[in-house]
């Protein structure tokens, strides 16, 4: 199943690219990944599985775009009950003083035909909300803005990561 979202940033592409570079090099993208993925995990059985593996490639960029590939997956007992997401996080210029942050990816619902039925019923909406939450958190970090509920960004500490 395909999911995606995008947000316009009120910072130039050059500034956004430099900030995204810092976020990716410091591991700060893993905190928002964990927070976003927890939304998917809540649909399953609480406490059965958690995100412990976030994989990403090094940020690559040109004068006209920047991006990195990411994989989110649950692990532990029951990890197979949760989808695996493969996605690309992309940054592109939007006019002279703006940029667009977008994430597009796909996930495979677990449990075969039962999982596909659950996906049609509810999981796809949860996956869409998960991606929106992640893109909004990363956009807030790049724009150096508070989250839309007015709260400041929480400090991020990367979970256990396999890169």
Secondary structure, 3 states (H helix, E strand, C coil): CEEEEEEEECCCHHHHHHHHHHHHHHCCHHHHHHHHHHHHHHHCCCCCCEEEEEEECCCEECCCEEEEEEEEEEECCCHHHCCEEEEEEEEEECCCCCEEEEEEEEEECCCHHHHHHHHHHHHHHHHHHHHHHHHHHHHHHHHCCCCCCCCCCCCCCCCCCCC
